[in-house]
């Protein structure tokens, strides 16, 4: 005899009793599931649409291009036939972003560790808020500040590096005294991506399990040893993700780089030094928007944008792979068979 409340009679064993959890799959669940799936699918469709759009507009110009698109440094999309290549743009974009990352990531990790484990709360909060406010500064402000105020301050650094390391081509100092160089743009980019990397790293470090931290300290570790053995391994994947987000910002930054970098003369030989001017993908497209007066010219710049789109996509994909391999669930486990042990099942791993 069953009771009216959906449960088994009291005289039945406890493990045989059932509980009525109510109807499953009601309208609210179906709506939320549909919205979640639709949102994820919409993002994929937008990315695919952008890629198809860029590819469709770039193919006609690439078919008429009379130069090697990937390895040529010539940029004459208005010539007959058109000649354009992205080698110089790719070099400036990648080098400036790498220098920015090399400057920003160590500083961001240090600031994140300081505000999380070293600074008192009265100091940590203002420092964190000040770093976060850097993300709210418009790009044009960074560009004007970089070229008018910060670039002259970097001139002694540029002269010193050029004198000490000028025998290396990438550090060769050009004969002209120019402040709108790749190195200046890279330092400004480092300041721009600093709050992004710092904020994410800070949150990841703060989520390190207390048991890991207190266990390291209980074994006699110093604070730095605790951070090195418990905090940094736990937050490695988060730092990689934060760095890749910052790299994406550096690769696609337009206004600040456009203001800072001086455009080389088309008749001058190409210079690989970071103390010379140049153009990135984004600054080249923005600086020559007035030339979008014919399908051939427009397609040339769209092709450059397509390369930037692919590079950014590859960077994020590589970051996703690194993060997956850094997390415990993404590591491949190794089976260990000890002498005298019985054969283990497929799921038995160490």
Secondary structure, DSSP 8 states (H G I E B T S, - for coil): ---TTSS--TTS-GGG-------SS-HHHHHHHHHHHHHHHHHHHHHHHHHHHHHHHHHHHHHH--S-TTT---EETTSSS-EE--HHHHHHHHHHHHHHHHHHHHHHHHHHHIIIIIS-HHHHHHHHHHHHHGGGS-HHHHHHHIIIIIHHHHHHHHHHHHHHHTTSGGG---SS--SS-HHHHHHHHHHHHHHHHHHHHHHHHHTS-HHHHHHHHHTT--HHHHIIIIIHHHHHHHHHHHHHHHHHHHHH--HHHHHHS----TTS-----TTS----HHHHHHHTGGG-SSHHHHHHHHHHHHHHHHHHHHHHHHHHHHHHHHSGGGS-------TT-----TT---
